[in-house]
Amino acid sequence: MKLTSKGRYAVTAMLDIALNQSKGPITLAMISERQDISLSYLEQIFAKLKKADLVLSARGPGGGYRLSRDAGEITVSQVISAVNEDLEPRRCRGQSNCQNGMQCLSHELWADLSDMIQGFLSGVTLQQIIDGRSVAKEVQLA
């Protein structure tokens, strides 16, 4: 399990838009400069974010990106999934064939961790991060 720079940068870029879109559409160049993320990398990320309907774009002078809906309606899980990040900690990818075609002894531990990660990230919205809330206290980990 590894969250790569693609997932981290996607969340950061989405937060940048959420914080600044009231001033008008946000260009990738603006995000690149403010967040120190390569412009070409942002182009790859935003193609996926747009395909997942998380951002809307406008071309031409005065164009750029904005969130497709309110920041309180977009979860971190949706952003990470949009850029094809895989946070699955099980080597078997949930197929229960971890050890020579059989389920390994720790399979259930990693299955529970996978559920907790997904549950946590699904319960955290961009707006919660912006508001600086302690998301760990708000998300009920069962």
PyMOL commands that set and color helices and strands:
alter all, ss='L'
color gray80, all
select helices_A, chain A and resi 5-23+28-35+39-51+71-73+76-82+107-122+126-130+135-138
alter helices_A, ss='H'
color red, helices_A
select strands_A, chain A and resi 55-58+64-67
alter strands_A, ss='S'
color yellow, strands_A
deselect
rebuild
show_as cartoon
